[in-house]
């Protein structure tokens, strides 16, 4: 029996990087997918690709900081599949800049997407889960929610917020059959790395390599499935040993 057979999973930031790898893994484990992203062209192409492979999937263009867009995500999920069982709350952006050069608008946008957006999409899922009587949320945080790093004040602050939001929601809904956990990736070979020096990141990681999106997807599957049925309010760090230093 597949681990997510007939489950309906909403995946934000779902058409590239960790989101896309998780979408593929979830689909292979029997899930029906609601892919959410701001990039409509890439989203439509990924939707078509997965459908051509026989998977049930619908793409929704959305800005996770828009209450209307978030409402539409769940309306589309219910209209298409009739329910929502899982949320992988993965949409995020990065901002690397010395703090003295960081504009307030850049700070606000990073926190808005990486923390406010996580809250809004989680809140929408919780409303549906309470009606259904169960549900699972996996939020994407970061190892930088646990440790600091120069030049990433907004990102690090937002990701630390995601970790404590996860704890709070996990406790709040622990008796309501809703589990909430977080993934804290290290340096992963995904588009969000941008022009960052790969050699530097590799050398900074004790395992001396970058992580793969597929490795993160397996961790998300663990948290989204019954394999982690006694786990909530927790954050799983998958960082090649970086935070153990």
Phi, psi and omega in degrees: 000130179293150187291335182236031184305122178065013173280150176251121185242127171268128180234111176272152189060039195267008186244007176206166174056223183298324180297314180292320178297321179291321177302315180297316182292316178301315181298319180294339178263014171098004183279151168264139193246138167246102183271129183238130177197161178275341182273098186293319182297312180293323180295316180295322180292319180290322176301312181297320180298313181292322177297322180295340178267004174094008181270153177268118187206146172226140178259138177233120174283129182202148167260116186292352176267000180259121179299321180295316179296319180295318177302319181294328178304310185284327175298319179293318179300315181292320180294322184278315188240350175086355181192172171223129180250328189222140169238123166257104190270080198247348183298138179190164176229162177243152176216112179244113182196143175306139185302325181291343179259349183288124178279158178297325178297320178293318176302310184297317183295319179297312180293324180298314181284312191280341179237306180299317180297321177298317177299310184299315182289322176296318179300317178299319179294317182300320178301319179287321181296322179296324177292321185278335180094004178191165176168164181225135175239133169239116178266141173270113173256229180188156171300335179282002165278346181256327182231160179270167173203143181294139172084010181226041187302313184293313181298312183296318179296317180295317182291326173297322176298320179298320180297316181283330172299318179299314177302313184296315180292322178301317178289318185298325186247017183299329180263006183250015177065031175239120179257141181225119178225173183226146171263132178240088182286156169268219179280111185243140180286085179221167181301336183293343177292336178058230183265014181301144181293108181297322180297319179298314182294322178297313181292333180282346181264126182305326179281357174059039171201162173277152174285164179250146179303324180295328177291323177292322180300321179295324177292321178295318178301318177303313183287333182275342185258176179289353176300335181246036189297342179251027184238122173205153181071015187251165177230124183261114181270122180232087195223017179064020178095001187304312185281355177277351184286000000 
